[in-house]
């Protein structure tokens, strides 16, 4: 069974950088054809796609967030990371790291609450 778990500080101050780690077990992040994604859900809103890193290591970021977003991976630890710079209160959301198989999200982490506040 594939499991993903998000890890984050929970509270981030405005203008700082949010750094999240998704730890994966049961599936290698280098196994094709999977994509390892970051999505978020602000309070009272729907899911928003942030981006992903492919099994190959290639990354894709939402155009609306590309200028301040980085996604990387650590294959030795089977983890991938989200960095979101210059955060504002609008970045407050539950952040998830689902896996994409073909065109669907097939496995999800539980999600982690991130609050941007001073």
Steps between C-alpha positions, in 0.01 A plus 500: 500500500629841405512755776589866492544727796539875501724673749493874560553756776131588516544874544694724264537875520419724205786553255679188619548174314276201552683170478312171496627146471302204374634166611400207281490132585386205293593661170823643370482859384720396209256239373333589174250622403405669824489868583545620854283800558426785734148635527333718757155593620447845652220536756163484332649449156573217262823322428773695328775327308847626585728274300680169491825319447498210259670166548768635269567800722342752267283754675192696399360795691169679469556819300333705772753380757805428290687815589515412869468121504758224486452125511792269553566144608737287699505156346714352775234589756211444258372847576398803304484857616295811441642846554264793474669835542363838604189355656192704583187419700344390172737204506329366810365158407513130558785371290499151350751292309303257283643264244379520144462180305415565138237772535371438852610554855521149637664549840485789742663607818281610787579862431658754728367837608720796419407838642669818387474755776713736699 
